[in-house]
Amino acid sequence: PASSIGTNSVDLNGVLDDDGGVSVTEWGLEYGTNIDNLSNVVTISTTGDGNTINTGDSFSKTIDSLSYGTEYFFRAYCKNAIGTSYSSILSFTTTSLSATFI
């Protein structure tokens, strides 16, 4: 899910539910403003970085430079020798700017 939602940033989180018995080689997140085109891909880590992820492990990434008051869609992904697996698509809306009158 999404957490710490601000005007231009958010923390996106994922959990590896099942690796299918095959080591995961890459994991990350995809996000965007169009549910049919999650055009921003953020690779969180790869086994080439010397990192591993196992069934039940969680991961997260802070995403910056978002537009305020905008709905975004996202999903987590994991890759291994079998292929690429995706989570369900979730959404969040960044907070709007608020005016202060004196």
Secondary structure, DSSP 8 states (H G I E B T S, - for coil): -EES--SS-EEEEEE----TTS-EEEEEEEEESBTTB--EEEEEEEGGGT----TT-EEEEEE-S--TT-EEEEEEEEEETTEEEE---EEEE---------
